[in-house]
Amino acid sequence: MDSNYAKIFSGNFILSQTIINQLREIGIEPIIKDESESGRLAGFGSPMQGDQEIFVNAEELAKAQSIVQKVIGA
């Protein structure tokens, strides 16, 4: 199945929240995947505590990647 979304970041909660906030400031609404939170809500544990993945629409990929690079300092 093809997806219109691309993963732009995978990492800790603090960096994820910074990236998410900056994306929203420029009008990009990201999709956040948090395995530990999903597991907690379902009553299960997860070995990946605090890690999140951020996805954006493929059409907004270039703008989103520049935000990620600015935040992580690469």
C-alpha positions in Angstrom: 0.0 0.0 0.0 1.4 3.4 -0.9 1.4 6.2 1.6 1.3 9.9 1.1 3.2 10.3 4.4 7.0 10.3 5.0 8.8 9.8 8.3 11.0 12.8 9.1 12.1 12.0 12.7 12.4 9.3 15.2 13.6 10.1 18.7 13.0 11.3 22.2 9.9 13.1 23.4 11.6 16.5 24.0 13.1 16.8 20.5 9.8 15.5 19.0 7.7 18.1 20.8 10.1 20.9 19.6 9.8 19.7 16.0 6.0 19.3 16.2 5.6 22.8 17.6 7.7 24.3 14.9 6.0 22.4 12.2 2.6 23.6 13.4 3.9 27.2 13.5 4.4 27.0 9.7 1.1 25.3 9.0 2.2 21.7 8.8 0.1 19.2 10.9 2.3 16.2 11.6 1.2 12.6 12.5 2.8 11.4 15.7 3.3 7.7 16.3 4.1 6.9 20.0 4.4 3.1 20.7 4.7 3.5 24.4 1.5 5.7 24.7 -0.4 3.4 22.4 0.6 0.4 24.6 -0.2 2.2 27.8 -3.7 3.1 26.5 -4.3 -0.5 25.5 -3.0 -1.9 28.8 0.4 -3.2 27.5 3.9 -2.1 28.0 6.4 -1.1 25.4 10.2 -1.4 25.3 10.5 2.0 23.5 9.6 4.4 26.3 9.5 8.0 25.3 10.4 7.5 21.6 8.2 9.1 19.0 8.0 9.0 15.2 6.9 12.0 13.2 5.3 11.8 9.8 4.3 14.6 7.4 2.5 14.7 4.1 4.9 14.0 1.2 4.0 17.3 -0.4 5.4 19.1 2.7 8.5 17.0 3.1 11.1 19.6 2.1 9.8 22.2 4.5 9.5 19.7 7.3 13.0 18.3 6.8 14.5 21.8 7.1 12.8 22.2 10.4 14.2 18.9 11.6 17.7 19.8 10.6 17.4 23.2 12.4 16.2 21.5 15.6 18.7 18.7 15.8 21.5 20.9 14.6 22.8 18.7 11.8 
